[in-house]
């Protein structure tokens, strides 16, 4: 019987140490889980905040798009009204009647030969003006200067 009693305190001490280790492990695990939970809550809070901001921005964008559509419709209606007024004004205007043009345009020279004027010979082509000519085909003399 005495052997059993002597062996019992050693087993008890070992059991206490094992329980202590288990408790320490459980405390460490609890600390880790608490930290993970805290981080997860923080991330969830940030995500929720970002989602809320995105929702708010999307709503503002939809509102701005709707306002732009309304402004465009109004501008379109105003432009149509102005076009209608302008069309009505041009319809009411009378066309200014001008006599028909009888002379040819300067940009379109005559292609046919003009009838001969008095004083021009039929077969002689027009003479070109040369430097020194006085216009009647006679060359002018340069005045002699005394030097």
C-alpha positions as a Markdown table, in Angstrom:
| # | Residue | x | y | z |
|---|---|---|---|---|
| 1 | Unk | 0.0 | 0.0 | 0.0 |
| 2 | Unk | 2.8 | 2.3 | 0.7 |
| 3 | Unk | 4.0 | 1.9 | -3.0 |
| 4 | Unk | 0.7 | 3.2 | -4.2 |
| 5 | Unk | 0.8 | 6.2 | -1.9 |
| 6 | Unk | 4.4 | 7.2 | -3.0 |
| 7 | Unk | 3.5 | 6.8 | -6.7 |
| 8 | Unk | 0.4 | 8.9 | -6.3 |
| 9 | Unk | 2.0 | 12.3 | -5.6 |
| 10 | Unk | 4.3 | 12.0 | -8.6 |
| 11 | Unk | 1.4 | 11.3 | -10.9 |
| 12 | Unk | -0.5 | 14.1 | -9.3 |
| 13 | Unk | 2.4 | 16.5 | -9.8 |
| 14 | Unk | 2.6 | 15.4 | -13.5 |
| 15 | Unk | -1.2 | 15.8 | -13.9 |
| 16 | Unk | -1.0 | 19.3 | -12.4 |
| 17 | Unk | 1.8 | 20.2 | -14.8 |
| 18 | Unk | -0.2 | 18.9 | -17.8 |
| 19 | Unk | -3.2 | 20.8 | -16.7 |
| 20 | Unk | -1.1 | 23.9 | -16.3 |
| 21 | Unk | 0.3 | 23.4 | -19.8 |
| 22 | Unk | -3.2 | 22.9 | -21.2 |
| 23 | Unk | -4.4 | 26.0 | -19.4 |
| 24 | Unk | -1.5 | 28.1 | -20.7 |
| 25 | Unk | -2.2 | 26.8 | -24.3 |
| 26 | Unk | -5.9 | 27.6 | -23.9 |
| 27 | Unk | -5.1 | 31.1 | -22.7 |
| 28 | Unk | -2.6 | 31.7 | -25.6 |
| 29 | Unk | -5.2 | 30.4 | -28.1 |
| 30 | Unk | -7.8 | 32.7 | -26.6 |
| 31 | Unk | -5.5 | 35.7 | -26.9 |
| 32 | Unk | -4.8 | 34.8 | -30.5 |
| 33 | Unk | -8.5 | 34.3 | -31.3 |
| 34 | Unk | -9.4 | 37.6 | -29.6 |
| 35 | Unk | -6.7 | 39.4 | -31.6 |
| 36 | Unk | -8.0 | 37.8 | -34.8 |
| 37 | Unk | -11.6 | 38.7 | -33.9 |
| 38 | Unk | -10.5 | 42.3 | -33.2 |
| 39 | Unk | -8.8 | 42.5 | -36.6 |
| 40 | Unk | -11.7 | 41.0 | -38.4 |
| 41 | Unk | -14.1 | 43.4 | -36.7 |
| 42 | Unk | -11.9 | 46.3 | -37.7 |
| 43 | Unk | -11.7 | 45.1 | -41.3 |
| 44 | Unk | -15.5 | 44.6 | -41.4 |
| 45 | Unk | -16.0 | 48.1 | -40.1 |
| 46 | Unk | -13.7 | 49.5 | -42.8 |
| 47 | Unk | -15.4 | 47.4 | -45.5 |
| 48 | Unk | -18.8 | 48.6 | -44.3 |
| 49 | Unk | -17.6 | 52.2 | -44.4 |
| 50 | Unk | -16.2 | 51.8 | -47.9 |
| 51 | Unk | -19.4 | 50.2 | -49.1 |
| 52 | Unk | -21.5 | 53.0 | -47.6 |
| 53 | Unk | -19.2 | 55.6 | -49.3 |
| 54 | Unk | -19.5 | 53.8 | -52.6 |
| 55 | Unk | -23.2 | 53.6 | -52.3 |
| 56 | Unk | -23.4 | 57.3 | -51.6 |
| 57 | Unk | -21.1 | 58.2 | -54.5 |
| 58 | Unk | -23.2 | 56.0 | -56.9 |
| 59 | Unk | -26.3 | 57.7 | -55.7 |
| 60 | Unk | -24.7 | 61.1 | -56.3 |
| 61 | Unk | -23.6 | 60.0 | -59.8 |
| 62 | Unk | -27.1 | 58.8 | -60.7 |
| 63 | Unk | -28.6 | 62.1 | -59.4 |
| 64 | Unk | -26.1 | 64.1 | -61.5 |
| 65 | Unk | -26.8 | 62.0 | -64.6 |
| 66 | Unk | -30.6 | 62.6 | -64.2 |
| 67 | Unk | -30.0 | 66.3 | -63.8 |
| 68 | Unk | -27.9 | 66.4 | -66.9 |
| 69 | Unk | -30.6 | 64.5 | -68.8 |
| 70 | Unk | -33.2 | 67.1 | -67.7 |
| 71 | Unk | -30.9 | 70.0 | -68.7 |
| 72 | Unk | -30.3 | 68.4 | -72.1 |
| 73 | Unk | -34.0 | 67.9 | -72.7 |
| 74 | Unk | -34.6 | 71.6 | -71.8 |
| 75 | Unk | -31.8 | 72.8 | -74.0 |
| 76 | Unk | -33.1 | 70.6 | -76.9 |
| 77 | Unk | -36.6 | 72.0 | -76.5 |
| 78 | Unk | -35.3 | 75.6 | -76.4 |
| 79 | Unk | -33.2 | 75.0 | -79.6 |
| 80 | Unk | -36.2 | 73.5 | -81.4 |
| 81 | Unk | -38.3 | 76.5 | -80.4 |
| 82 | Unk | -35.6 | 78.9 | -81.7 |
| 83 | Unk | -35.3 | 77.0 | -84.9 |
| 84 | Unk | -39.1 | 77.2 | -85.4 |
| 85 | Unk | -39.0 | 80.9 | -84.8 |
| 86 | Unk | -36.2 | 81.4 | -87.3 |
| 87 | Unk | -38.0 | 79.2 | -89.9 |
| 88 | Unk | -41.1 | 81.2 | -89.4 |
| 89 | Unk | -39.2 | 84.5 | -89.8 |
| 90 | Unk | -37.5 | 83.4 | -93.0 |
| 91 | Unk | -40.8 | 82.2 | -94.4 |
| 92 | Unk | -42.3 | 85.6 | -93.7 |
| 93 | Unk | -39.4 | 87.5 | -95.2 |
| 94 | Unk | -39.9 | 88.4 | -98.9 |
| 95 | Unk | -37.2 | 87.6 | -101.3 |
| 96 | Unk | -35.3 | 90.6 | -102.6 |
| 97 | Unk | -35.8 | 90.6 | -106.4 |
| 98 | Unk | -32.7 | 91.8 | -108.3 |
| 99 | Unk | -32.4 | 92.1 | -112.1 |
| 100 | Unk | -30.8 | 89.2 | -113.9 |
| 101 | Unk | -27.1 | 89.6 | -114.6 |
| 102 | Unk | -26.3 | 90.3 | -118.2 |
| 103 | Unk | -22.5 | 90.5 | -118.1 |
| 104 | Unk | -20.3 | 87.4 | -117.7 |
| 105 | Unk | -18.6 | 86.7 | -114.5 |
| 106 | Unk | -15.0 | 87.8 | -114.1 |
| 107 | Unk | -14.0 | 84.3 | -113.1 |
| 108 | Unk | -15.3 | 82.8 | -116.4 |
| 109 | Unk | -13.6 | 84.5 | -119.3 |
| 110 | Unk | -15.2 | 84.3 | -122.7 |
| 111 | Unk | -14.2 | 81.3 | -124.7 |
| 112 | Unk | -15.2 | 82.6 | -128.1 |
| 113 | Unk | -13.3 | 85.2 | -130.0 |
| 114 | Unk | -14.6 | 88.8 | -129.7 |
| 115 | Unk | -15.6 | 90.7 | -132.8 |
| 116 | Unk | -12.9 | 92.9 | -134.2 |
| 117 | Unk | -13.0 | 96.5 | -133.0 |
| 118 | Unk | -12.5 | 99.5 | -135.3 |
| 119 | Unk | -8.9 | 100.2 | -136.0 |
| 120 | Unk | -7.6 | 96.7 | -135.3 |
| 121 | Unk | -6.4 | 94.6 | -138.2 |
| 122 | Unk | -8.0 | 91.2 | -138.6 |
| 123 | Unk | -4.8 | 89.2 | -139.2 |
| 124 | Unk | -2.3 | 90.9 | -137.0 |
| 125 | Unk | -2.0 | 89.6 | -133.5 |
| 126 | Unk | -1.9 | 92.0 | -130.6 |
| 127 | Unk | 1.6 | 93.3 | -130.0 |
| 128 | Unk | 3.1 | 92.9 | -126.5 |
| 129 | Unk | 4.6 | 95.9 | -124.9 |
| 130 | Unk | 8.4 | 95.9 | -124.7 |
| 131 | Unk | 10.6 | 97.9 | -122.4 |
| 132 | Unk | 11.5 | 101.2 | -124.2 |
| 133 | Unk | 8.3 | 101.1 | -126.4 |
| 134 | Unk | 6.2 | 104.2 | -126.2 |
| 135 | Unk | 3.1 | 102.3 | -127.2 |
| 136 | Unk | 3.0 | 102.8 | -131.0 |
| 137 | Unk | 5.7 | 100.3 | -131.8 |
| 138 | Unk | 8.5 | 102.9 | -131.9 |
| 139 | Unk | 11.4 | 102.5 | -129.5 |
| 140 | Unk | 12.2 | 105.5 | -127.4 |
| 141 | Unk | 15.7 | 106.8 | -127.4 |
| 142 | Unk | 17.3 | 107.4 | -124.1 |
| 143 | Unk | 18.3 | 111.0 | -123.7 |
| 144 | Unk | 22.0 | 111.5 | -124.0 |
| 145 | Unk | 23.5 | 113.2 | -121.0 |
| 146 | Unk | 26.6 | 115.3 | -121.0 |
| 147 | Unk | 29.2 | 113.7 | -118.9 |
